[in-house]
Amino acid sequence: MAKLSKSKDALEDRIANFAYFYVNICGFNKTYAYNMLRQQEGQDYDLSQDRSSAYGFYNRHKEKIQAYVAEYQRENREKNAQMRDKNMAILNSIAENPNCGNKDRISAVKELNSMCGLNEQNMNINAKADIELVIE
């Protein structure tokens, strides 16, 4: 299971853990996050009741949940930026290393271009063309 908050206040723990599940595991699905929170607490869940309970919990603690969500999103952005920079450095070293095979170097350049958005095709397929059939 994920590393979760361990504060003194049980309600604050529930809010932090709900926000963690909501952002990092459940893809911003309140019902699923609440369901995971209940499972973590060892409670049985009833999907028909969890939906209304999840929205009620979210609405009662909306400000605190949103603060945790913003914090988790910031942490995720920082981790992703570090990972992207590390991956780009590795690919760059492969692309510039003459001891690597040509296939590896070309693949590294392609991946770098993909990561930077340089391989997007700019084609306009919405061209207007009239076709006329002439029978003589």
Secondary structure, DSSP 8 states (H G I E B T S, - for coil): -------S-HHHHHHHHHHHIIIIISSS-HHHHHHHHHHHTT----HHHHHHHHHHHHHHTHHHHHHHHHHHHHHHHHHHHHHHHHHHHHHHHHHH-TTS-HHHHHHHHHHHHHHHTTT-----------------
